[in-house]
Amino acid sequence: MIAKLIYGETCQGTMKYVLGKEGMRVLGYGNTFSQNISPKFFENVLYFQGQRNATKNRYAHISLNLPHGEHLDDMTFLKISEEYMENMGYGEQPYVVVRHTDTEHEHVHIVTTNVKEDGKVLGIFNSHRKSMATRQYLEKKYGLTPAPTMKRKDQLPIHRLPELQTGTDATQGTRYYLQDVLNSINQKYRVRSFDELARLVKPYHIEIRTTKNESGRVGVAYGLNNQKGYQTRFINGSEVHRGLSGPKLQKVFDIHSKSKLLPMQRKRLLKQIETTYKLFKTIRPNDLQDVLKEYQRIDIKLDIKGFVIEGYTVFDKSMYVFRARELGRNVRMQNRLDIFGNKEESTQIDIGSRQFRLEVQKVIQEALTTSYLKSSKPNELLSEHIEKMKFKDIVPGLLASERHTFLERYIPRNQRTEFRKALENTFPIVRERQYEVETKKEKAALQDKFNLIGKVLKNKIFDVGTEQGSVRLLFQALGIKYRNDQLSYTNSDRHTIPVKLGKLPFPEAMENFVSSGFVRQNHLMLKMLSDGSSENSSKLTATAMFLPMIFPKLYKRMSPEYRTKYEGLALSAYIKDAERMHAPFEKSAKDYIALFNAKGFYFIKREEGLRVKSIYTGIESSHTLSRRTSLYLGSIPDLSNVLQQQKPIIRDLLEEGRNNLENLWAGHLMERGMYDKVAFMLTAEKAYPNLHREIVQYHMDNGLRKTVQGAMERKSSIQQIRMLRKGVYAISSLLGSSGKKAEEVYNGFKDELTDFTKSKRKGMGMGLPW
């Protein structure tokens, strides 16, 4: 099911469209004194209530759309609509639910007002997030087909074109369809002119006319040239929607056209396309679309008139749309007949070109790096790995690479032997060069770590020294070791820096395993703290929150001043990540608070705004929420009462001893679908995840229950347990991927893993952090 929301300043046009469709049926009214009222009477009620506030978003127009082939009876569709409105916060507002039959997919329209009876406005902050969670809830409850959770790359469904119209009234026709298509196009692309907009909407049978008066003011009108050559009358842009008028669109087009990014994106595309031309000896015009997509990740569409290819249009990742002639004369097909002129020849790579030699070098370089990443690499650096590699060792990686597959596809069969020889002959050259590059990087990185240690010690971020050997904790947390008056990488002695510290004793209980991913996060965090700058805060991930869990002996020695700074930065990074993970489950601002409460985070109100704290950080540590989030939570009518209701939830977590970062980490892994690691923590380490029950239940149903059962039945050896424990506290696999995307789930049964009350563990006597 797909839900769409549009806000507006007036309701008459919307009501005329919704109630004027042929075959429409009013399924019911919400919050009216009777169901036996006329549509005209309801329209008056809605209009006068909306006029009690001067906001531009007085009214809301919502559509709930089923996919093709899915059917609901009127009573069920009305019930779904009522539940949707209740969860979206419109439960006490007047609204009408109208069913239309003018398109192939079944859908209803709901019209309501955002103005309450007392003249105040409903909080519509994060309405998209609330709609997504509510939609997924209803899909699961009523067994509806889920809407896609990933951003769709295909075009709008053209079959949604309204049925043939015979009237001349614009409100009886296609205004809603025009709004839908035009808004979607303008959100998807950075349109720069009305001509460009006309080309983009042409596949949807929309025609555009522009006018200009004496003062230069641009006007625009839209019409449909739909089935059987029938054309509707043109509708002024301001009648379709206030944001689609000529002056409003022209202002947007001017901003896009004058952007400083535009020349940069054009130059990049020109270079990418010219590079492609240099690689190929011949290209069949019809193959260019596939070649650019696979080789450069560029989306194009051929401009075909009749049976003649006149050029192509580039739909760039920057959201700009370019015609080939805009990029440069040298990329137009008509000016490159040396490549596109021979239509009898198949698309072929020129193995004698310089660009081909560069591609051979790239594919070898990628294979060398991939072989290192896939190896266990316990005691060697990348340079050491590269130095000992032979050509036969990288062959499996070569054959599996996309770049190699692409090259081989377009190399003529009679030249593939030469291709393989070129790979083998080029390998020693690339290996030697890559070895030198990585060696230089590793030396520079080691020097950077040495310099950072000096800053950390100078600023006294940690209470470490040489007498007890506690400075070794700092070395280890940065991935280096000290031996024989020298610093070197933990896993290699190839590079060293002389440092005369004498013989350092080992501190008690040194951490046995250090994840390279956590080392990188720790390095970034200490660099920010020692420089007193937060400019790299965007590079911090949610895993920064768990540094004290991985390096407990070191972070226990952190000075109070820097601990507060660290915890503020870590909270900020974690909150941003958690907000994204919560989106599919968050139906309201109250849900936002409830989902964080279950994780051990709570909110307090201060003069400067709302702040978030946690049971894992000090009482003084907090993070100020963004203005938008503060306004979102501030829309809760009884916010003070909701904030008070946090206390027993946080108290229970503290009394159960679940204020350990291991509990939060278990939930973090669960949200990313790392079920094997979560199963180990649940069964072997008894670390129960701090997560909302609904989220836990979703992951249990999504495969975690089966994984846990397998872990409980499997008898692991000591060696396997050690390996699993290392995997649980390694984040290399998490840094590059967000894991499985969570979806909404709803009240299910309790079991031993979801009912935490069966395993309460009393912790230290801690008071409430208020």
For each residue, the residues with C-beta under 8 A, 3 or more apart:
1: 64 65 66 67 135 138 139 144 145 146 147
2: 64 65 67 135 147
3: 62 63 64 65 84 131 134 135
4: 62 63 65 180
5: 60 61 62 127 128 131
6: 60 61 62 179 241
7: 56 57 59 60 61 114 124
8: 11 14 57 58 59 60 61 241 242
9: 56 57 58 59 242
10: 13 14 58 59
11: 8 14 15 43 46 47 50 58 59 111 113
12: 15 16 43 47
13: 10 16 17 171 175 239
14: 8 10 11 17 18 59 61 111
15: 11 12 18 19 39 43 46 111
16: 12 13 19 20 171
17: 13 14 20 21 171 172 175 176
18: 14 15 21 24 61 96 98 100 109 111
19: 15 16 24 26 39 43 98
20: 16 17 24 169 171 172
21: 17 18 24 98 100 102 172
22: 102
23: 100 101 102
24: 18 19 20 21 98 99 100 101
25: 74 98 99
26: 19 29 39 96 97 98 99
27: 74 77 78 81 97 98 99 108
28: 35 78 81 82 96 97
29: 26 32 35 37 42 94 95 96 97
30: 82 85 90 91 93 94 95 96 97 112
31: 91 92 93 94 95
32: 29 35 37 42 45 94
33: 37
34: 37
35: 28 29 32
36:
37: 29 32 33 34 41 42
38: 41 42
39: 15 19 26 42 43 96
40: 43 44
41: 37 38 44 45
42: 29 32 37 38 39 45 46 94 96
43: 11 12 15 19 39 40 46 47
44: 40 41 47 48
45: 32 41 42 48 49 94
46: 11 15 42 43 49 50 59 94 96 111 112 113
47: 11 12 43 44 50 51
48: 44 45 51 52
49: 45 46 52 94 113 115 117
50: 11 46 47 53 58 59 113 114 115
51: 47 48 58 115
52: 48 49 115 117 119
53: 50 58 115 119 120 121
54:
55: 58 114 115 121
56: 7 9
57: 7 8 9 60 114 121 124
58: 8 9 10 11 50 51 53 55 113 114 115
59: 7 8 9 10 11 14 46 50 111 112 113 114
60: 5 6 7 8 57 90 110 111 112 113 114 124
61: 5 6 7 8 14 18 109 110 111
62: 3 4 5 6 84 88 109 110 111 112
63: 3 4 107 108 109 110 176
64: 1 2 3 77 80 81 84 107 108 110
65: 1 2 3 4 105 106 107
66: 1 70 71 72 105 106 107 144 145
67: 1 2 70 105 145
68: 104 105 159
69:
70: 66 67 105 106 144 145
71: 66 106
72: 66 76 77 80 106 142
73: 76 77
74: 25 27 77 78 99
75: 78 79
76: 72 73 79 80 142
77: 27 64 72 73 74 80 81 97 99 106 108
78: 27 28 74 75 81 82 97
79: 75 76 82 83
80: 64 72 76 77 83 84 138 142
81: 27 28 64 77 78 84 85 97 108 110
82: 28 30 78 79 85 86 97
83: 79 80 86 87 134 138 141
84: 3 62 64 80 81 87 88 110 134 135 138
85: 30 81 82 88 90 91 93 95 110 112
86: 82 83 90 91
87: 83 84 130 133 134 137 587 588
88: 62 84 85 127 130 131 134 587
89: 122 123 130 588
90: 30 60 85 86 93 95 112 122
91: 30 31 85 86
92: 31 116
93: 30 31 85 90 112 113 114 116 122
94: 29 30 31 32 42 45 46 49 112 113
95: 29 30 31 85 90 110 111 112
96: 18 26 28 29 30 39 42 46 110 111 112
97: 26 27 28 29 30 77 78 81 82 108 109 110
98: 18 19 21 24 25 26 27 108 109 110 111
99: 24 25 26 27 74 77 106 107 108
100: 18 21 23 24 103 107 108 109
101: 23 24 106
102: 21 22 23 162 163
103: 100 107 159 160 161 162 163
104: 68 159 160
105: 65 66 67 68 70 160
106: 65 66 70 71 72 77 99 101
107: 63 64 65 66 99 100 103
108: 27 63 64 77 81 97 98 99 100
109: 18 61 62 63 97 98 100
110: 60 61 62 63 64 81 84 85 95 96 97 98
111: 11 14 15 18 46 59 60 61 62 95 96 98
112: 30 46 59 60 62 85 90 93 94 95 96
113: 11 46 49 50 58 59 60 93 94
114: 7 50 55 57 58 59 60 93 121 122 124
115: 49 50 51 52 53 55 58 119 120 121 122
116: 92 93 119 120 121 122
117: 49 52
118:
119: 52 53 115 116
120: 53 115 116
121: 53 55 57 114 115 116 124
122: 89 90 93 114 115 116 635
123: 89 589 631 632 634 635 636
124: 7 57 60 114 121 127
125: 589 628 631 632 635
126: 129 130 586 589 592 632
127: 5 88 124 130 131
128: 5 131 132
129: 126 132 133 583 586
130: 87 88 89 126 127 133 134 586 587 588
131: 3 5 88 127 128 134 135
132: 128 129 135 136 583 584
133: 87 129 130 136 137 583 584 585 586 587 591 744
134: 3 83 84 87 88 130 131 137 138 587
135: 1 2 3 84 131 132 138 139 147
136: 132 133 139 140 146 584 743 744
137: 87 133 134 140 141 587 744 746
138: 1 80 83 84 134 135 141 142 144
139: 1 135 136 142 143 144 145 146 147 744
140: 136 137 143 744 745 746
141: 83 137 138 746
142: 72 76 80 138 139
143: 139 140
144: 1 66 70 138 139
145: 1 66 67 70 139
146: 1 136 139 149 743
147: 1 2 135 139
148: 152
149: 146 584 741 743
150: 741
151:
152: 148
153:
154:
155: 158 203
156: 160 180 181 184 185 204
157: 160
158: 155 161 203 204 205
159: 68 103 104
160: 103 104 105 156 157 177 180
161: 103 158 177 204 205 224 226 227
162: 102 103 165 173 174 177 224 226
163: 102 103 227
164: 226 227 228 230
165: 162 172 173 174 224 230 232
166:
167: 172 173
168: 233
169: 20 172 173
170: 173 175 233 235 239
171: 13 16 17 20 175
172: 17 20 21 165 167 169
173: 162 165 167 169 170 224 232 233 235
174: 162 165 177 178 224 232 235
175: 13 17 170 171 178 179 235 239 240
176: 17 63 179 180
177: 160 161 162 174 180 181 224
178: 174 175 181 182 206 222 224 235 240 244
179: 6 175 176 182 183 240 241 244
180: 4 156 160 176 177 183 184
181: 156 177 178 184 185 201 204 206
182: 178 179 185 186 197 201 206 222 240 241 244
183: 179 180 186 187 241 243 244
184: 156 180 181 187 188
185: 156 181 182 188 189 191 197 200 201
186: 182 183 189 191 197 249 252
187: 183 184
188: 184 185 319
189: 185 186 200 315 319 320 321
190: 256 259 318 319 320 321
191: 185 186 196 197 200 249 252 253 256 321
192: 196 253 256 257 320 321
193: 196 197 253 257
194: 197 198 208 210 218 220 249 250 253
195: 198 199
196: 191 192 193 199 200 321
197: 182 185 186 191 193 194 200 201 208 249
198: 194 195 201 202 207 208
199: 195 196 202 313
200: 185 189 191 196 197 321
201: 181 182 185 197 198 204 206 208
202: 198 199 205 206 207
203: 155 158
204: 156 158 161 181 201
205: 158 161 202 224 225 226
206: 178 181 182 201 202 222 223 224
207: 198 202 222 223 224 225 231 234
208: 194 197 198 201 220 221 222
209: 220 221 222 223 234
210: 194 218 219 220 221 246
211: 218 219 220 221 246
212: 216 217 218 219
213: 216 217 219
214:
215:
216: 212 213
217: 212 213 246 247
218: 194 210 211 212 246 247 249 250
219: 210 211 212 213 236 237 245 246
220: 194 208 209 210 211 236 237 244 245 246 249
221: 208 209 210 211 234 235 236 237
222: 178 182 206 207 208 209 234 235 237 240 244
223: 206 207 209 231 232 233 234 235
224: 161 162 165 173 174 177 178 205 206 207 231 232
225: 205 207 229 230 231
226: 161 162 164 205 230 231 232
227: 161 163 164 230
228: 164
229: 225
230: 164 165 225 226 227
231: 207 223 224 225 226
232: 165 173 174 223 224 226 235
233: 168 170 173 223
234: 207 209 221 222 223
235: 170 173 174 175 178 221 222 223 232 239 240
236: 219 220 221 239 240 245
237: 219 220 221 222 240 241 244 245 246 248 249
238: 241 242 244 245
239: 13 170 175 235 236
240: 175 178 179 182 222 235 236 237 244
241: 6 8 179 182 183 237 238 244 245
242: 8 9 238 245 248
243: 183 248 249
244: 178 179 182 183 220 222 237 238 240 241 248 249
245: 219 220 236 237 238 241 242 248 249
246: 210 211 217 218 219 220 237 249 250
247: 217 218 250 251
248: 237 242 243 244 245 251 252
249: 186 191 194 197 218 220 237 243 244 245 246 252 253
250: 194 218 246 247 253 254
251: 247 248 254 255
252: 186 191 248 249 255 256
253: 191 192 193 194 249 250 256 257
254: 250 251 257 258
255: 251 252 258 259
256: 190 191 192 252 253 259 262 320
257: 192 193 253 254 262
258: 254 255 262
259: 190 255 256 262
260: 263 264
261: 264 265 318
262: 256 257 258 259 265 266 320
263: 260 266 267
264: 260 261 267 268
265: 261 262 268 269 316 318 320
266: 262 263 269 270 320 322 326 327
267: 263 264 270 271
268: 264 265 271 272
269: 265 266 272 273 298 314 316 322 327
270: 266 267 273 274 327 328 331
271: 267 268 274 275
272: 268 269 275 276 296 298
273: 269 270 276 277 292 296 298 327 331
274: 270 271 277 278 328 330 331
275: 271 272 278 279 296 355
276: 272 273 279 280 291 292 295 296
277: 273 274 280 283 331 336 339
278: 274 275 353 354 355
279: 275 276 295 349 350 353 355 356 359
280: 276 277 283 291 339 347 348 349 350 410
281: 339 348 349 350 353
282: 339 340 342 345 346 347 348
283: 277 280 287 288 291 339 340 347
284: 287 288 340 343 345 346 347
285: 288 302 309 333 340 343
286: 289 302 309
287: 283 284 290 291 347
288: 283 284 285 291 292 300 302 312 333 340
289: 286 292 293 300 301 302 312
290: 287 293 294
291: 276 280 283 287 288 294 295 347 410
292: 273 276 288 289 295 296 298 299 300
293: 289 290 296 297 298 299 300
294: 290 291 402 406
295: 276 279 291 292 406
296: 272 273 275 276 292 293
297: 293 317
298: 269 272 273 292 293 314 316
299: 292 293 314 315 316 317
300: 288 289 292 293 312 313 314 315
301: 289 312 313 315
302: 285 286 288 289 309 311 312
303: 309 310 311 312 313 323
304: 307 308 309 310
305: 308 310
306:
307: 304
308: 304 305
309: 285 286 302 303 304 312 333
310: 303 304 305
311: 302 303 323 324 325 332 333 334
312: 288 289 300 301 302 303 309 323 324 333
313: 199 300 301 303 321 322 323 324
314: 269 298 299 300 321 322 323 324 327
315: 189 299 300 301 321
316: 265 269 298 299 319 320 321 322
317: 297 299
318: 190 261 265
319: 188 189 190 316
320: 189 190 192 256 262 265 266 316
321: 189 190 191 192 196 200 313 314 315 316
322: 266 269 313 314 316 326 327
323: 303 311 312 313 314 326 327
324: 311 312 313 314 327 331 332 333
325: 311 329 332
326: 266 322 323
327: 266 269 270 273 314 322 323 324 331
328: 270 274 331 332
329: 325 332 335
330: 274 335 336
331: 270 273 274 277 324 327 328 335 336
332: 311 324 325 328 329 335 336
333: 285 288 309 311 312 324 336 340
334: 311 337
335: 329 330 331 332
336: 277 330 331 332 333 339 340
337: 334 340 341
338: 341
339: 277 280 281 282 283 336
340: 282 283 284 285 288 333 336 337 343
341: 337 338
342: 282 345
343: 284 285 340
344:
345: 282 284 342 348
346: 282 284 412
347: 280 282 283 284 287 291 410
348: 280 281 282 345 410 411 412
349: 279 280 281 353 356 407 410 411
350: 279 280 281 353 355 356
351: 356 411 415 418 419 422
352: 356
353: 278 279 281 349 350 356 357
354: 278 357 358
355: 275 278 279 350 358 359
356: 279 349 350 351 352 353 359 360 407
357: 353 354 360 361 422 426
358: 354 355 361 362
359: 279 355 356 362 363 403 407
360: 356 357 363 364 407 419 422 423 426
361: 357 358 364 365 426 429 430
362: 358 359 365 366 403
363: 359 360 366 367 398 401 403 404 407 423
364: 360 361 367 368 394 398 423 426 427 430 431
365: 361 362 368 369 430 434
366: 362 363 369 370 397 401 403
367: 363 364 370 371 394 397 398 401
368: 364 365 371 372 385 386 389 394 430 431 434
369: 365 366 372 373 382
370: 366 367 373 374 397 401
371: 367 368 374 375 385 389 393 394 397
372: 368 369 375 377 382 385 386
373: 369 370 377
374: 370 371 397
375: 371 372 385
376:
377: 372 373 380 385 491
378: 491
379: 491 492
380: 377 384 385 491 492
381: 384 385 438 442 489 491 492 494 495
382: 369 372 385 386 438 442
383: 386 387 435 438 439 442 494
384: 380 381 387 388 492 494
385: 368 371 372 375 377 380 381 382 388 389
386: 368 372 382 383 389 431 434 435 438
387: 383 384 431 435
388: 384 385
389: 368 371 385 386 393 394 431
390: 393
391: 394 395 423 424 427
392: 395
393: 371 389 390
394: 364 367 368 371 389 391 397 398 427
395: 391 392 398 399
396: 399 400
397: 366 367 370 371 374 394 400 401
398: 363 364 367 394 395 401 404 423
399: 395 396 404
400: 396 397 404
401: 363 366 367 370 397 398 404 405
402: 294 405 406
403: 359 362 363 366 406 407
404: 363 398 399 400 401 407 408
405: 401 402 408 409
406: 294 295 402 403 409 410
407: 349 356 359 360 363 403 404 410 411 419
408: 404 405 411 416 419
409: 405 406
410: 280 291 347 348 349 406 407
411: 348 349 351 407 408 415 416 419
412: 346 348 415 416
413: 416
414:
415: 351 411 412 418 419
416: 408 411 412 413 419 420
417: 420 421
418: 351 415 421 422
419: 351 360 407 408 411 415 416 422 423
420: 416 417 423 424
421: 417 418 424 425
422: 351 357 360 418 419 425 426
423: 360 363 364 391 398 419 420 426 427
424: 391 420 421 427
425: 421 422 428
426: 357 360 361 364 422 423 429 430
427: 364 391 394 423 424 430 431
428: 425 431 432
429: 361 426 432 433
430: 361 364 365 368 426 427 433 434
431: 364 368 386 387 389 427 428 434 435
432: 428 429 435 436
433: 429 430 436 437
434: 365 368 386 430 431 437 438
435: 383 386 387 431 432 438 439
436: 432 433 439 440
437: 433 434 440 441
438: 381 382 383 386 434 435 441 442
439: 383 435 436 442 443 495
440: 436 437 443 444
441: 437 438 444 445
442: 381 382 383 438 439 445 446 489 494 495
443: 439 440 446 447 495
444: 440 441 447 448
445: 441 442 448 449
446: 442 443 449 450 480 487 488 489 495 497
447: 443 444 450 451 497
448: 444 445 451 452
449: 445 446 452 453 478 479 480 487 523
450: 446 447 453 454 487 497 499
451: 447 448 454 455
452: 448 449 455 456 478 523 526 527 530
453: 449 450 456 457 474 475 478
454: 450 451 457 458
455: 451 452 458 459 530 531
456: 452 453 459 461 462 474 526 529 530
457: 453 454 460 464 471 474
458: 454 455 530
459: 455 456 529 530 562
460: 457 463 559
461: 456 526 529 530 558 559 562
462: 456 473 474 554 557 558 559
463: 460 470 557 558 559
464: 457 470 471 473 474 554 557
465: 468 470 471
466: 469 471 501 502 504
467:
468: 465 505 507
469: 466 472 504 505 506 507
470: 463 464 465 473 474 507 553 557
471: 457 464 465 466 474 475 482 501 504
472: 469 475 476 481 482 504 506 507 510
473: 462 464 470 476 477 507 510 551 553 554 557
474: 453 456 457 462 464 470 471 477 478 554
475: 453 471 472 478 480 481 482 487
476: 472 473 479 480 481 490 510 511 514 551 554
477: 473 474 514 519 522 551 554
478: 449 452 453 474 475 519 522 523 526
479: 449 476 489 490 514 516 519 523
480: 446 449 475 476 487 488 489 490
481: 472 475 476 487 488 489 490
482: 471 472 475 486 487 499 501 504
483: 486 488
484:
485: 498 499 500 501 502
486: 482 483 496 497 498 499
487: 446 449 450 475 480 481 482 496 497 499
488: 446 480 481 483 492 493 494 495 496 497
489: 381 442 446 479 480 481 492 493 494 495
490: 476 479 480 481 514
491: 377 378 379 380 381
492: 379 380 381 384 488 489 495
493: 488 489 496
494: 381 383 384 442 488 489
495: 381 439 442 443 446 488 489 492
496: 486 487 488 493
497: 446 447 450 486 487 488
498: 485 486
499: 450 482 485 486 487
500: 485
501: 466 471 482 485 504
502: 466 485
503:
504: 466 469 471 472 482 501
505: 468 469
506: 469 472 510
507: 468 469 470 472 473 510 553
508:
509: 553
510: 472 473 476 506 507 553
511: 476 514 550 551 552 553
512:
513: 725 726 729
514: 476 477 479 490 511 518 519 550 551
515: 518 519 550 729 730 731 732
516: 479 519 520 730 732
517: 520 521 543 730 731 732 734 735
518: 514 515 521 522 543 546 547 550 551 729 730 731
519: 477 478 479 514 515 516 522 523
520: 516 517 523 524 735
521: 517 518 524 525 540 541 543 544 547 731
522: 477 478 518 519 525 526 547 550 551
523: 449 452 478 479 519 520 526 527
524: 520 521 527 528 536 539 540 544
525: 521 522 528 529 540 544 547 566 569 570
526: 452 456 461 478 522 523 529 530
527: 452 523 524 530 531 536
528: 524 525 531 533 534 536 537 540 569
529: 456 459 461 525 526 532 562 565 566 569
530: 452 455 456 458 459 461 526 527
531: 455 527 528
532: 529
533: 528 536
534: 528 537 569
535:
536: 524 527 528 533 539 540
537: 528 534 540 569 572 573
538:
539: 524 536
540: 521 524 525 528 536 537 544 569 570 572 573
541: 521 544 573 577 735
542: 545 573 574 576 577 578 668
543: 517 518 521 546 547 668 731 734 735
544: 521 524 525 540 541 547 569 570 573 574
545: 542 570 571 573 574 616 661 664
546: 518 543 549 550 661 664 665 668
547: 518 521 522 525 543 544 550 551 555 566 570
548: 551 552 555 556 661
549: 546 552 660 661 662 665 729
550: 511 514 515 518 522 546 547 729
551: 473 476 477 511 514 518 522 547 548 554 555
552: 511 548 549 555 556
553: 470 473 507 509 510 511 556 557
554: 462 464 473 474 476 477 551 557 558
555: 547 548 551 552 558 563
556: 548 552 553
557: 462 463 464 470 473 553 554
558: 461 462 463 554 555 562 563 566
559: 460 461 462 463 562 563
560: 563 564 618
561: 564 565
562: 459 461 529 558 559 565 566
563: 555 558 559 560 566 567 618 621
564: 560 561 567 568 618 620 621
565: 529 561 562 568 569
566: 525 529 547 558 562 563 569 570
567: 563 564 570 571 617 618 621
568: 564 565 571 572 621 622 623
569: 525 528 529 534 537 540 544 565 566 572 573
570: 525 540 544 545 547 566 567 573 574 617
571: 545 567 568 574 575 612 613 614 617 621 622 623
572: 537 540 568 569 575 576 623
573: 537 540 541 542 544 545 569 570 576 577
574: 542 544 545 570 571 577 578
575: 571 572 578 579 596 601 612 623 625
576: 542 572 573 579 580
577: 541 542 573 574 580 581
578: 542 574 575 581 582 595 596 599 601
579: 575 576 582 583 629
580: 576 577 583 738
581: 577 578 671 742
582: 578 579 585 586 591 592 595 596
583: 129 132 133 579 580 586
584: 132 133 136 149 741 742 743 744
585: 133 582 591 595 692 694 695 698 742 744 745
586: 126 129 130 133 582 583 591 592 595
587: 87 88 130 133 134 137 591
588: 87 89 130 591 592
589: 123 125 126 592 593 632 633 635 636
590: 593 594 636 642
591: 133 582 585 586 587 588 594 595
592: 126 582 586 588 589 595 596 629 632 633
593: 589 590 596 597 603 633 642 643 646
594: 590 591 597 598 692
595: 578 582 585 586 591 592 598 599 692 695
596: 575 578 582 592 593 599 601 602 603 612
597: 593 594 600 601 602 646 649 650
598: 594 595 649 690 691 692 693 695
599: 578 595 596 664 667 690 691 692
600: 597 614 615 616 650 653 658 659 663 664 690
601: 575 578 596 597 612 613 614 615
602: 596 597 612 613 614 615 646 649 650 769
603: 593 596 610 611 612 613 625 633 643 646
604: 610 611 612 613 622 643 770
605: 610 611 639 640 643
606: 609 610 611
607:
608: 611 624
609: 606 624 625 627 630
610: 603 604 605 606 624 625 629 630 633 634
611: 603 604 605 606 608 622 623 624 625
612: 571 575 596 601 602 603 604 622 623 625
613: 571 601 602 603 604 617 619 621 622 769
614: 571 600 601 602 617 621
615: 600 601 602 650 653 654 659 769
616: 545 600 659 660 661 664
617: 567 570 571 613 614 621
618: 560 563 564 567 621
619: 613 769
620: 564
621: 563 564 567 568 571 613 614 617 618
622: 568 571 604 611 612 613
623: 568 571 572 575 611 612
624: 608 609 610 611
625: 575 603 609 610 611 612 629 630 633
626: 629 630
627: 609 630 631
628: 125 631 632
629: 579 592 610 625 626 632 633
630: 609 610 625 626 627 633 634
631: 123 125 627 628 634 635
632: 123 125 126 589 592 628 629 635
633: 589 592 593 603 610 625 629 630 636 639
634: 123 610 630 631 639
635: 122 123 125 589 631 632
636: 123 589 590 633 639 642
637:
638: 641 642
639: 605 633 634 636 642 643
640: 605 643 644
641: 638 644 645
642: 590 593 636 638 639 645 646
643: 593 603 604 605 639 640 646
644: 640 641 647
645: 641 642 648 649
646: 593 597 602 603 642 643 649 650
647: 644 650 651 768 770
648: 645 651 652
649: 597 598 602 645 646 652 653
650: 597 600 602 615 646 647 653 654 768 769
651: 647 648 654 655 768
652: 648 649 655 656
653: 600 615 649 650 656 658 659 690
654: 615 650 651 657 658 659 763 766 768
655: 651 652 760 762 763
656: 652 653 756 760 761 762 763
657: 654 660 761 762 763 764
658: 600 653 654 663 688 690 756 761 763
659: 600 615 616 653 654 663 763 766
660: 549 616 657 663 664 687
661: 545 546 548 549 616 664 665
662: 549 665 666 681 685 687
663: 600 658 659 660 666 667 687 688 689 690
664: 545 546 599 600 616 660 661 667 668 689 690
665: 546 549 661 662 668 669 681 687 729
666: 662 663 669 670 678 681 682 687 688 689 690
667: 599 663 664 670 671 689 690 691
668: 542 543 546 664 665 671 672
669: 665 666 672 674 677 678 681 689 728
670: 666 667 673 674 675 678 689 691 695 696 699 704
671: 581 667 668 691 695 699 739 742
672: 668 669 734 737 738 739 740
673: 670 699 702 703 739 740
674: 669 670 677 678 733 734 739
675: 670 678 679 699 703 704 707 708
676: 679 680 707 711 724 727
677: 669 674 680 681 724 727 728
678: 666 669 670 674 675 681 682 689 699 704 707 708
679: 675 676 682 683 704 707 708 710 711
680: 676 677 683 684 685 711 724 725 727 728
681: 662 665 666 669 677 678 684 685 687 728
682: 666 678 679 685 686 687 688 689 708 711 753
683: 679 680 708 711 712
684: 680 681 711 716 721 724 725
685: 662 680 681 682 725 728
686: 682 759
687: 660 662 663 665 666 681 682
688: 658 663 666 682 753 756 759
689: 663 664 666 667 669 670 678 682 696
690: 598 599 600 653 658 663 664 666 667
691: 598 599 667 670 671 695 696
692: 585 594 595 598 599 695 696
693: 598 696 697 754
694: 585 697 698 744 745 746 747
695: 585 595 598 670 671 691 692 698 699 742 745
696: 670 689 691 692 693 699 700 753 754
697: 693 694 700 701 745 746 747 748 754
698: 585 694 695 701 702 742 743 744 745
699: 670 671 673 675 678 695 696 702 703 704 742
700: 696 697 704 705 748 751 753 754
701: 697 698 705 745 748
702: 673 698 699 740
703: 673 675 699 706 707
704: 670 675 678 679 699 700 707 708
705: 700 701 708 709 751 753
706: 703 709 710
707: 675 676 678 679 703 704 710 711
708: 675 678 679 682 683 704 705 711 712 753
709: 705 706 712 713
710: 679 706 707 713 714
711: 676 679 680 682 683 684 707 708 714
712: 683 708 709
713: 709 710
714: 710 711
715:
716: 684 720 721 724
717: 720 721
718: 721 722
719: 722 723
720: 716 717 723 724
721: 684 716 717 718 724 725
722: 718 719 725 726
723: 719 720 726 727
724: 676 677 680 684 716 720 721 727 728
725: 513 680 684 685 721 722 728 729
726: 513 722 723 729 730
727: 676 677 680 723 724 730
728: 669 677 680 681 685 724 725
729: 513 515 518 549 550 665 725 726
730: 515 516 517 518 726 727 733
731: 515 517 518 521 543 734 735
732: 515 516 517 735
733: 674 730 736 737
734: 517 543 672 674 731 737 739
735: 517 520 541 543 731 732
736: 733
737: 672 733 734
738: 580 672 741
739: 671 672 673 674 734
740: 672 673 702
741: 149 150 584 738
742: 581 584 585 671 695 698 699
743: 136 146 149 584 698
744: 133 136 137 139 140 584 585 694 698
745: 140 585 694 695 697 698 701 748
746: 137 140 141 694 697
747: 694 697
748: 697 700 701 745 754
749:
750: 754 755
751: 700 705 754 755
752: 755 758 759
753: 682 688 696 700 705 708
754: 693 696 697 700 748 750 751
755: 750 751 752 758
756: 656 658 688 759 760
757: 760
758: 752 755
759: 686 688 752 756
760: 655 656 756 757
761: 656 657 658
762: 655 656 657
763: 654 655 656 657 658 659 766
764: 657
765:
766: 654 659 763
767:
768: 647 650 651 654
769: 602 613 615 619 650
770: 604 647
